[in-house]
Amino acid sequence: MHYPKADKLQAMAFPLSNLRTLVMLAVAAMALTGCEIPFLDDGSAKKAAEMETEGKAIGSACRHAIRGVEDCYTLNPTASKSAVFAGWKEMDQYMRDNKLDGMPAVVPKPVVKAAAEEEEDPPEPPPKSKSTAKH
């Protein structure tokens, strides 16, 4: 005996299962779009945050050492200028609010050679000796 309604239901069951699968995949994709997957992250956000923090620390240290922000830029060319300035400004406000004095940095000055030593010609290499041995 042949049931025509059963054939129609069976024919509809396949597309419904596909539709159900597609809906489940769409829901899973939407749920995962907000997730941070550790092995897919290249670390650029973490590196940028570290550079920002380091720049602020450099700026704060420069202000505490009674250095101008321009000197900080010169001494730390790889640091982000905006982060250095932000750190310098924050430390300046903190020091003003708490009435703190800065601590000058104690950095030894490089030894400058005397002008007489620089003008002196370098010593000449010793003359090459001639070998008289025959082979």
For each residue, the residues with C-beta under 8 A, 3 or more apart:
1:
2: 7
3: 6 7
4: 7 8
5: 8 9
6: 3 9 10
7: 2 3 4 10 11
8: 4 5 11 12
9: 5 6 12 13
10: 6 7 13 14
11: 7 8 14
12: 8 9 15 16
13: 9 10 16 17
14: 10 11 17 18
15: 12 18 19
16: 12 13 19 20
17: 13 14 20 21
18: 14 15 21 22
19: 15 16 22 23
20: 16 17 23 24
21: 17 18 24 25
22: 18 19 25 26
23: 19 20 26 27
24: 20 21 27 28
25: 21 22 28 29
26: 22 23 29 30
27: 23 24 30 31
28: 24 25 31 32
29: 25 26 32 33
30: 26 27 33
31: 27 28 34 35
32: 28 29 35 37
33: 29 30
34: 31
35: 31 32
36: 41
37: 32 40 41
38: 41
39:
40: 37
41: 36 37 38 45 46
42:
43: 46 47
44: 47 48
45: 41 48 49
46: 41 43 49 50
47: 43 44 50 51
48: 44 45 51 52
49: 45 46 52 53
50: 46 47 53 54
51: 47 48 54 55 79 80 83
52: 48 49 55 56 80 83
53: 49 50 56 57 83
54: 50 51 57 58 79 83
55: 51 52 58 59 79 80 81 82 83 84 86 87
56: 52 53 59 60 83 84 86 87 90
57: 53 54 60 61 87
58: 54 55 61 62 72 76 79 83 84 87
59: 55 56 62 63 69 72 83 84 85 86 87 88 89 90 91
60: 56 57 63 64 87 88 90 91
61: 57 58 64 65 87 91
62: 58 59 65 67 68 69 71 72 75 84 87 88
63: 59 60 66 67 69 87 88 91 92 95 102
64: 60 61 91 95 102 103
65: 61 62 102 103 104 105
66: 63 102 103 104 105
67: 62 63 71 72 75 105
68: 62 71 72
69: 59 62 63 72 73 84 85 88
70: 73 74
71: 62 67 68 74 75
72: 58 59 62 67 68 69 75 76 79 84 88
73: 69 70 76 77 79 81 84
74: 70 71 77
75: 62 67 71 72
76: 58 72 73 79 84
77: 73 74
78:
79: 51 54 55 58 72 73 76 83 84
80: 51 52 55 83 84
81: 55 73 84 85
82: 55 85 86
83: 51 52 53 54 55 56 58 59 79 80 86 87
84: 55 56 58 59 62 69 72 73 76 79 80 81 87 88
85: 59 69 81 82 88 89
86: 55 56 59 82 83 89 90
87: 55 56 57 58 59 60 61 62 63 83 84 90 91
88: 59 60 62 63 69 72 84 85 91 92
89: 59 85 86 92 93
90: 56 59 60 86 87 93 94
91: 59 60 61 63 64 87 88 94 95
92: 63 88 89 95 96
93: 89 90 96 97
94: 90 91 97 98 100
95: 63 64 91 92 98 99 100 101 102
96: 92 93 99
97: 93 94
98: 94 95
99: 95 96
100: 94 95
101: 95
102: 63 64 65 66 95
103: 64 65 66
104: 65 66
105: 65 66 67
106:
107:
108:
109:
110:
111:
112:
113: 117 118
114: 117 118
115: 118 119
116: 119 120
117: 113 114 120
118: 113 114 115
119: 115 116
120: 116 117
121:
122:
123:
124:
125:
126:
127:
128:
129:
130:
131:
132:
133:
134:
135:
